[in-house]
Amino acid sequence: MAKIDAPRGGRNEYWARNVRYLGALLSVWFVVSYGFGILFVDVLNQIRIPGTGFKLGFWFAQQGSIYVFVALIFVYVRLMNRLDDDFGVAED
């Protein structure tokens, strides 16, 4: 495992940014899965997905939160690769 270079930033800053990324991404997932799928489902069910007839709240509760979670995994990988590059600990 590579050590973080002190001149380019310390371990504390690396982990602080990592935790900020996690907090932001988990907040998005929470809003989509719990907010859209449970709290705001009645409001979203007034909207139908064009071409399918499915209610938008139902879609978020059943599939939307899963799609968003998978997308957030790819966003996290990209953010972490960039963070590793910034701190000189990127894998080859």
N, C-alpha and C positions, 0 to 999 in steps of 0.2 A: 504494500500500500504506500502510495506516495505521500510525502509530507507537504504541508502547505508552506509555501515560501513566505517568510516573515516580511520581506520588503513589499511584496505585492498585497499584503493583507494578512491578518491573523486568523487563527482558527475561529475566534469568537465572531468575527464579521462573516466568515463563510457560513457558519451555522445559523447566525442571525438571519442572513438572507435566505437560507434554506428553509428555516421555520416560517419566514414571511411568505415564501412561495407556497408552502404547504397550507398555511392558514388561508391564503387567498383562494387557492384551488378547492380546498375543502368547503369554504364558504359558498363558492359557486355551486358545488355539488349539493350542499345542504339546501340552498334556495331552490334549485331545480327539482330535487327529489322530494323534499318535505314541503316546500312552499308551493311549487306548481302542482305536485301530485296529490297534496292533501289539503293545505290551507286555502289555496286559490282555485281549487278544482271546479267549484260551482261557477265562478266567473269565467274560467277558461272553457268550460263545457258549452258556453254560448257560442263559441267559435268552432266551426267544423273544418277539418283539413280538406282542402280542395281535392277532388278526384277520388276520395275514399269515403267520405261521409262520417268518419270517426270524429268524436268530440276531442278537442285539443287537451282538455284536462285528463280525460281517460288515456289518451296517448302518452302524456307525460308520466302518468302513474304507472303505466305498463311497460313502455319502451323508451320514452324520452330520457329518463334519468339514467338508463343503462348506456344509451348512446353518448350522453354528455360525460359519463364517467370514463368511458373508453377514450373519448377525445381529450379529457383532462390528463389521462395517462401519457398521451403523446405530447401534450403541452409541457407536462412535468419533465419528461425526458429531454425535451429541447432546452428548457430552462436550466436544468442541471448540467447538461453538456456545456452550455454557455458559461455557467458559473464555474465549472471545473476549468474551462479555458482561461477565465479571468484570474483564477488563483493558481494556475500552473500545475494542476493535478489531473489534467485530462488523460484519459486512456488512449493508447495508440490504436 
